């Protein structure tokens, strides 16, 4: 059995010398190296920004979307949307474990969710069994490779697997909210009505306590009403987050000119960077969880309006993020019921 690099560089075909995520093409042959895990894939969860882009490009035609996804895998050996650069995650069953894979918790036959992006995961899909343009979970038959440094979660027995996958796909967001939001803070969650947004709202409301405020900006009236009904925010604004001044004027009516201590950006469309920046107070924090974010626009835009604020890249991993997110599903019957309706 061949010896592999713990970071997966042995799978990089183009360009040589880089790591799997930024690589243009990976070797997706499914014979494992000594430190890899082979997974029989059941379901892919394409990240929201990527799925939205694919859906738009294909006119919401399921067959065209299937073909586009298969073409991406054929070209790159992984799912990495060439427009957004992002991927998603998967659930599957462990088929084979290399003798030098270091995490001994893992056993053949276990059902796991990978907690690393599909944009760095060698993947081969034999068939797409089910694709619904309204749902970013895709049932497939195929295989994937997990590297030695790849994070994973053994799926819990008390939560349906597709529900767990939906939550774990965005687990980094509520975990970062838990780190960033303090009691008494004023927090704005842009894109609060989606999957990551709902989890972030729950955690933010928990953290700010009785003296803080949680504001949601949401494009969809239906999603906004859902947030109101579930009491996951103190204020809900229905507005297009790309309309910078409209959002700014509505948020500052609530906060005053100083703005928010923390802003969480969860939207799945581009050009919301300046909206986030404008409503954040000096030396406040913005967490850009959205993969549609242009960090050039964010950095230079903040500089351009003289805002000294902390811009945090949406790293999908935070220590303990899987446990925290699954705990939300256990604590909140309303969120669990909603996610079951949408994803199970």
DRENZAPA-195895 format. One record per residue (C-alpha): residue in three letters; chain; x, y, z. Coordinates in steps of 0.05 Angstrom, whole numbers. Layout:
% residues N
type->ala, mol->A, px->X, py->Y, pz->Z
...
***
This chain:
% residues 344
type->unk, mol->A, px->0, py->0, pz->0
type->unk, mol->A, px->28, py->68, pz->-20
type->unk, mol->A, px->47, py->118, pz->34
type->unk, mol->A, px->8, py->183, pz->32
type->unk, mol->A, px->20, py->254, pz->58
type->unk, mol->A, px->-24, py->270, pz->118
type->unk, mol->A, px->-49, py->333, pz->83
type->unk, mol->A, px->-68, py->296, pz->19
type->unk, mol->A, px->-16, py->327, pz->-27
type->unk, mol->A, px->-4, py->259, pz->-59
type->unk, mol->A, px->-73, py->266, pz->-91
type->unk, mol->A, px->-58, py->333, pz->-125
type->unk, mol->A, px->-51, py->328, pz->-200
type->unk, mol->A, px->-53, py->401, pz->-220
type->unk, mol->A, px->-17, py->444, pz->-200
type->unk, mol->A, px->37, py->404, pz->-166
type->unk, mol->A, px->62, py->431, pz->-100
type->unk, mol->A, px->-4, py->456, pz->-73
type->unk, mol->A, px->-56, py->426, pz->-25
type->unk, mol->A, px->-121, py->391, pz->-45
type->unk, mol->A, px->-168, py->450, pz->-33
type->unk, mol->A, px->-136, py->502, pz->-79
type->unk, mol->A, px->-115, py->448, pz->-129
type->unk, mol->A, px->-149, py->449, pz->-197
type->unk, mol->A, px->-151, py->373, pz->-204
type->unk, mol->A, px->-145, py->314, pz->-156
type->unk, mol->A, px->-131, py->241, pz->-167
type->unk, mol->A, px->-199, py->209, pz->-151
type->unk, mol->A, px->-179, py->136, pz->-161
type->unk, mol->A, px->-211, py->98, pz->-104
type->unk, mol->A, px->-152, py->54, pz->-83
type->unk, mol->A, px->-131, py->81, pz->-15
type->unk, mol->A, px->-63, py->102, pz->9
type->unk, mol->A, px->-38, py->78, pz->77
type->unk, mol->A, px->-67, py->137, pz->115
type->unk, mol->A, px->-134, py->146, pz->80
type->unk, mol->A, px->-206, py->123, pz->90
type->unk, mol->A, px->-250, py->99, pz->34
type->unk, mol->A, px->-324, py->118, pz->42
type->unk, mol->A, px->-386, py->92, pz->6
type->unk, mol->A, px->-423, py->158, pz->-5
type->unk, mol->A, px->-498, py->162, pz->9
type->unk, mol->A, px->-514, py->236, pz->6
type->unk, mol->A, px->-478, py->299, pz->-15
type->unk, mol->A, px->-496, py->366, pz->17
type->unk, mol->A, px->-475, py->419, pz->-33
type->unk, mol->A, px->-461, py->485, pz->2
type->unk, mol->A, px->-515, py->538, pz->-6
type->unk, mol->A, px->-475, py->589, pz->-47
type->unk, mol->A, px->-453, py->535, pz->-95
type->unk, mol->A, px->-521, py->502, pz->-102
type->unk, mol->A, px->-555, py->570, pz->-113
type->unk, mol->A, px->-506, py->586, pz->-168
type->unk, mol->A, px->-514, py->517, pz->-202
type->unk, mol->A, px->-590, py->522, pz->-197
type->unk, mol->A, px->-589, py->592, pz->-228
type->unk, mol->A, px->-542, py->572, pz->-283
type->unk, mol->A, px->-585, py->512, pz->-301
type->unk, mol->A, px->-652, py->547, pz->-296
type->unk, mol->A, px->-672, py->501, pz->-238
type->unk, mol->A, px->-673, py->442, pz->-287
type->unk, mol->A, px->-656, py->379, pz->-246
type->unk, mol->A, px->-625, py->341, pz->-305
type->unk, mol->A, px->-581, py->399, pz->-324
type->unk, mol->A, px->-560, py->408, pz->-251
type->unk, mol->A, px->-542, py->334, pz->-247
type->unk, mol->A, px->-499, py->339, pz->-309
type->unk, mol->A, px->-464, py->403, pz->-285
type->unk, mol->A, px->-446, py->369, pz->-219
type->unk, mol->A, px->-420, py->307, pz->-255
type->unk, mol->A, px->-380, py->351, pz->-303
type->unk, mol->A, px->-347, py->387, pz->-244
type->unk, mol->A, px->-327, py->321, pz->-213
type->unk, mol->A, px->-302, py->294, pz->-280
type->unk, mol->A, px->-260, py->356, pz->-291
type->unk, mol->A, px->-233, py->366, pz->-220
type->unk, mol->A, px->-238, py->298, pz->-185
type->unk, mol->A, px->-278, py->333, pz->-130
type->unk, mol->A, px->-337, py->380, pz->-123
type->unk, mol->A, px->-309, py->450, pz->-127
type->unk, mol->A, px->-356, py->499, pz->-160
type->unk, mol->A, px->-312, py->538, pz->-209
type->unk, mol->A, px->-352, py->602, pz->-195
type->unk, mol->A, px->-357, py->601, pz->-119
type->unk, mol->A, px->-296, py->557, pz->-105
type->unk, mol->A, px->-336, py->520, pz->-52
type->unk, mol->A, px->-362, py->449, pz->-43
type->unk, mol->A, px->-403, py->422, pz->14
type->unk, mol->A, px->-398, py->357, pz->54
type->unk, mol->A, px->-423, py->285, pz->53
type->unk, mol->A, px->-449, py->227, pz->93
type->unk, mol->A, px->-429, py->155, pz->79
type->unk, mol->A, px->-407, py->88, pz->106
type->unk, mol->A, px->-335, py->71, pz->121
type->unk, mol->A, px->-312, py->16, pz->74
type->unk, mol->A, px->-237, py->12, pz->85
type->unk, mol->A, px->-187, py->45, pz->133
type->unk, mol->A, px->-113, py->50, pz->117
type->unk, mol->A, px->-67, py->20, pz->171
type->unk, mol->A, px->-34, py->88, pz->185
type->unk, mol->A, px->-98, py->128, pz->191
type->unk, mol->A, px->-87, py->158, pz->260
type->unk, mol->A, px->-157, py->167, pz->289
type->unk, mol->A, px->-173, py->99, pz->319
type->unk, mol->A, px->-245, py->117, pz->336
type->unk, mol->A, px->-264, py->101, pz->265
type->unk, mol->A, px->-287, py->31, pz->247
type->unk, mol->A, px->-308, py->-3, pz->182
type->unk, mol->A, px->-384, py->-1, pz->174
type->unk, mol->A, px->-394, py->64, pz->214
type->unk, mol->A, px->-437, py->118, pz->184
type->unk, mol->A, px->-402, py->185, pz->185
type->unk, mol->A, px->-408, py->256, pz->162
type->unk, mol->A, px->-345, py->288, pz->136
type->unk, mol->A, px->-331, py->356, pz->167
type->unk, mol->A, px->-284, py->378, pz->112
type->unk, mol->A, px->-304, py->410, pz->46
type->unk, mol->A, px->-321, py->371, pz->-16
type->unk, mol->A, px->-275, py->422, pz->-50
type->unk, mol->A, px->-216, py->382, pz->-23
type->unk, mol->A, px->-246, py->312, pz->-21
type->unk, mol->A, px->-229, py->262, pz->-77
type->unk, mol->A, px->-296, py->239, pz->-102
type->unk, mol->A, px->-324, py->192, pz->-155
type->unk, mol->A, px->-399, py->189, pz->-167
type->unk, mol->A, px->-427, py->130, pz->-206
type->unk, mol->A, px->-498, py->155, pz->-205
type->unk, mol->A, px->-540, py->213, pz->-178
type->unk, mol->A, px->-602, py->178, pz->-151
type->unk, mol->A, px->-642, py->238, pz->-129
type->unk, mol->A, px->-635, py->313, pz->-140
type->unk, mol->A, px->-688, py->364, pz->-121
type->unk, mol->A, px->-672, py->436, pz->-142
type->unk, mol->A, px->-705, py->462, pz->-78
type->unk, mol->A, px->-661, py->419, pz->-32
type->unk, mol->A, px->-585, py->420, pz->-32
type->unk, mol->A, px->-580, py->348, pz->-8
type->unk, mol->A, px->-567, py->299, pz->-65
type->unk, mol->A, px->-572, py->223, pz->-59
type->unk, mol->A, px->-517, py->188, pz->-97
type->unk, mol->A, px->-480, py->123, pz->-108
type->unk, mol->A, px->-405, py->132, pz->-106
type->unk, mol->A, px->-342, py->136, pz->-65
type->unk, mol->A, px->-298, py->188, pz->-31
type->unk, mol->A, px->-231, py->192, pz->5
type->unk, mol->A, px->-219, py->222, pz->74
type->unk, mol->A, px->-148, py->244, pz->88
type->unk, mol->A, px->-111, py->233, pz->153
type->unk, mol->A, px->-123, py->304, pz->175
type->unk, mol->A, px->-196, py->302, pz->153
type->unk, mol->A, px->-248, py->317, pz->206
type->unk, mol->A, px->-309, py->274, pz->213
type->unk, mol->A, px->-368, py->261, pz->259
type->unk, mol->A, px->-397, py->192, pz->274
type->unk, mol->A, px->-471, py->203, pz->263
type->unk, mol->A, px->-513, py->203, pz->327
type->unk, mol->A, px->-566, py->150, pz->337
type->unk, mol->A, px->-619, py->199, pz->363
type->unk, mol->A, px->-620, py->246, pz->302
type->unk, mol->A, px->-639, py->224, pz->231
type->unk, mol->A, px->-578, py->223, pz->186
type->unk, mol->A, px->-604, py->275, pz->136
type->unk, mol->A, px->-623, py->321, pz->193
type->unk, mol->A, px->-554, py->313, pz->223
type->unk, mol->A, px->-522, py->326, pz->155
type->unk, mol->A, px->-562, py->389, pz->145
type->unk, mol->A, px->-540, py->416, pz->213
type->unk, mol->A, px->-467, py->393, pz->210
type->unk, mol->A, px->-459, py->425, pz->141
type->unk, mol->A, px->-462, py->493, pz->174
type->unk, mol->A, px->-437, py->475, pz->244
type->unk, mol->A, px->-381, py->526, pz->241
type->unk, mol->A, px->-430, py->584, pz->241
type->unk, mol->A, px->-466, py->576, pz->308
type->unk, mol->A, px->-401, py->554, pz->340
type->unk, mol->A, px->-368, py->620, pz->319
type->unk, mol->A, px->-429, py->658, pz->343
type->unk, mol->A, px->-419, py->625, pz->411
type->unk, mol->A, px->-347, py->651, pz->411
type->unk, mol->A, px->-361, py->721, pz->386
type->unk, mol->A, px->-426, py->742, pz->418
type->unk, mol->A, px->-427, py->766, pz->490
type->unk, mol->A, px->-482, py->783, pz->539
type->unk, mol->A, px->-511, py->852, pz->523
type->unk, mol->A, px->-486, py->854, pz->452
type->unk, mol->A, px->-526, py->880, pz->393
type->unk, mol->A, px->-520, py->829, pz->338
type->unk, mol->A, px->-544, py->830, pz->266
type->unk, mol->A, px->-552, py->765, pz->227
type->unk, mol->A, px->-556, py->777, pz->152
type->unk, mol->A, px->-592, py->719, pz->119
type->unk, mol->A, px->-622, py->696, pz->184
type->unk, mol->A, px->-678, py->654, pz->154
type->unk, mol->A, px->-636, py->599, pz->122
type->unk, mol->A, px->-605, py->537, pz->153
type->unk, mol->A, px->-542, py->569, pz->182
type->unk, mol->A, px->-580, py->633, pz->198
type->unk, mol->A, px->-632, py->598, pz->242
type->unk, mol->A, px->-578, py->562, pz->282
type->unk, mol->A, px->-540, py->628, pz->289
type->unk, mol->A, px->-603, py->664, pz->313
type->unk, mol->A, px->-615, py->611, pz->366
type->unk, mol->A, px->-543, py->616, pz->392
type->unk, mol->A, px->-542, py->692, pz->389
type->unk, mol->A, px->-607, py->698, pz->428
type->unk, mol->A, px->-579, py->651, pz->480
type->unk, mol->A, px->-514, py->691, pz->486
type->unk, mol->A, px->-539, py->763, pz->486
type->unk, mol->A, px->-586, py->751, pz->544
type->unk, mol->A, px->-641, py->799, pz->566
type->unk, mol->A, px->-600, py->863, pz->555
type->unk, mol->A, px->-576, py->849, pz->485
type->unk, mol->A, px->-610, py->852, pz->417
type->unk, mol->A, px->-612, py->804, pz->358
type->unk, mol->A, px->-631, py->835, pz->291
type->unk, mol->A, px->-645, py->793, pz->229
type->unk, mol->A, px->-642, py->818, pz->157
type->unk, mol->A, px->-678, py->769, pz->112
type->unk, mol->A, px->-698, py->774, pz->38
type->unk, mol->A, px->-757, py->726, pz->42
type->unk, mol->A, px->-820, py->747, pz->77
type->unk, mol->A, px->-836, py->673, pz->89
type->unk, mol->A, px->-769, py->662, pz->123
type->unk, mol->A, px->-776, py->727, pz->162
type->unk, mol->A, px->-843, py->705, pz->189
type->unk, mol->A, px->-813, py->639, pz->209
type->unk, mol->A, px->-761, py->676, pz->251
type->unk, mol->A, px->-816, py->718, pz->284
type->unk, mol->A, px->-859, py->658, pz->298
type->unk, mol->A, px->-801, py->620, pz->330
type->unk, mol->A, px->-780, py->682, pz->369
type->unk, mol->A, px->-708, py->676, pz->345
type->unk, mol->A, px->-696, py->751, pz->340
type->unk, mol->A, px->-717, py->816, pz->373
type->unk, mol->A, px->-724, py->852, pz->307
type->unk, mol->A, px->-735, py->825, pz->236
type->unk, mol->A, px->-722, py->867, pz->175
type->unk, mol->A, px->-746, py->844, pz->107
type->unk, mol->A, px->-697, py->873, pz->56
type->unk, mol->A, px->-649, py->854, pz->0
type->unk, mol->A, px->-580, py->851, pz->33
type->unk, mol->A, px->-548, py->876, pz->-31
type->unk, mol->A, px->-585, py->942, pz->-22
type->unk, mol->A, px->-533, py->973, pz->24
type->unk, mol->A, px->-565, py->1038, pz->44
type->unk, mol->A, px->-635, py->1009, pz->53
type->unk, mol->A, px->-608, py->958, pz->103
type->unk, mol->A, px->-563, py->1010, pz->136
type->unk, mol->A, px->-622, py->1058, pz->147
type->unk, mol->A, px->-667, py->1004, pz->176
type->unk, mol->A, px->-615, py->975, pz->222
type->unk, mol->A, px->-591, py->1042, pz->249
type->unk, mol->A, px->-663, py->1061, pz->265
type->unk, mol->A, px->-657, py->1005, pz->316
type->unk, mol->A, px->-585, py->1011, pz->338
type->unk, mol->A, px->-570, py->1085, pz->328
type->unk, mol->A, px->-510, py->1108, pz->286
type->unk, mol->A, px->-460, py->1066, pz->325
type->unk, mol->A, px->-486, py->1001, pz->295
type->unk, mol->A, px->-475, py->930, pz->319
type->unk, mol->A, px->-420, py->897, pz->359
type->unk, mol->A, px->-424, py->834, pz->318
type->unk, mol->A, px->-451, py->821, pz->248
type->unk, mol->A, px->-458, py->750, pz->220
type->unk, mol->A, px->-464, py->744, pz->145
type->unk, mol->A, px->-499, py->680, pz->122
type->unk, mol->A, px->-525, py->700, pz->53
type->unk, mol->A, px->-514, py->656, pz->-8
type->unk, mol->A, px->-509, py->712, pz->-60
type->unk, mol->A, px->-451, py->761, pz->-74
type->unk, mol->A, px->-446, py->836, pz->-61
type->unk, mol->A, px->-468, py->840, pz->12
type->unk, mol->A, px->-399, py->857, pz->40
type->unk, mol->A, px->-410, py->932, pz->46
type->unk, mol->A, px->-478, py->922, pz->78
type->unk, mol->A, px->-444, py->882, pz->134
type->unk, mol->A, px->-388, py->933, pz->142
type->unk, mol->A, px->-433, py->994, pz->144
type->unk, mol->A, px->-476, py->968, pz->201
type->unk, mol->A, px->-417, py->946, pz->245
type->unk, mol->A, px->-391, py->994, pz->298
type->unk, mol->A, px->-317, py->1014, pz->301
type->unk, mol->A, px->-274, py->956, pz->326
type->unk, mol->A, px->-334, py->910, pz->320
type->unk, mol->A, px->-332, py->842, pz->288
type->unk, mol->A, px->-360, py->813, pz->223
type->unk, mol->A, px->-361, py->738, pz->212
type->unk, mol->A, px->-368, py->723, pz->138
type->unk, mol->A, px->-395, py->652, pz->138
type->unk, mol->A, px->-421, py->661, pz->67
type->unk, mol->A, px->-379, py->628, pz->12
type->unk, mol->A, px->-406, py->681, pz->-35
type->unk, mol->A, px->-362, py->733, pz->1
type->unk, mol->A, px->-308, py->771, pz->-37
type->unk, mol->A, px->-255, py->784, pz->15
type->unk, mol->A, px->-223, py->835, pz->-32
type->unk, mol->A, px->-288, py->875, pz->-31
type->unk, mol->A, px->-293, py->867, pz->44
type->unk, mol->A, px->-222, py->888, pz->60
type->unk, mol->A, px->-216, py->945, pz->11
type->unk, mol->A, px->-288, py->968, pz->24
type->unk, mol->A, px->-276, py->974, pz->99
type->unk, mol->A, px->-213, py->1013, pz->85
type->unk, mol->A, px->-250, py->1058, pz->35
type->unk, mol->A, px->-300, py->1082, pz->87
type->unk, mol->A, px->-250, py->1086, pz->144
type->unk, mol->A, px->-278, py->1028, pz->185
type->unk, mol->A, px->-231, py->996, pz->236
type->unk, mol->A, px->-266, py->930, pz->245
type->unk, mol->A, px->-247, py->857, pz->251
type->unk, mol->A, px->-264, py->816, pz->189
type->unk, mol->A, px->-266, py->741, pz->202
type->unk, mol->A, px->-262, py->690, pz->146
type->unk, mol->A, px->-317, py->638, pz->150
type->unk, mol->A, px->-275, py->579, pz->172
type->unk, mol->A, px->-325, py->521, pz->175
type->unk, mol->A, px->-287, py->489, pz->232
type->unk, mol->A, px->-287, py->511, pz->304
type->unk, mol->A, px->-268, py->464, pz->361
type->unk, mol->A, px->-330, py->430, pz->387
type->unk, mol->A, px->-374, py->455, pz->330
type->unk, mol->A, px->-407, py->388, pz->315
type->unk, mol->A, px->-428, py->376, pz->387
type->unk, mol->A, px->-453, py->447, pz->396
type->unk, mol->A, px->-496, py->445, pz->333
type->unk, mol->A, px->-526, py->377, pz->347
type->unk, mol->A, px->-542, py->402, pz->418
type->unk, mol->A, px->-584, py->458, pz->387
type->unk, mol->A, px->-626, py->405, pz->352
type->unk, mol->A, px->-635, py->370, pz->419
type->unk, mol->A, px->-651, py->434, pz->457
type->unk, mol->A, px->-699, py->465, pz->407
type->unk, mol->A, px->-759, py->423, pz->386
type->unk, mol->A, px->-781, py->479, pz->339
type->unk, mol->A, px->-715, py->480, pz->300
type->unk, mol->A, px->-712, py->405, pz->298
type->unk, mol->A, px->-784, py->401, pz->272
type->unk, mol->A, px->-769, py->453, pz->218
type->unk, mol->A, px->-705, py->419, pz->195
type->unk, mol->A, px->-740, py->352, pz->193
type->unk, mol->A, px->-794, py->381, pz->148
type->unk, mol->A, px->-741, py->411, pz->102
type->unk, mol->A, px->-689, py->356, pz->100
type->unk, mol->A, px->-715, py->288, pz->123
***
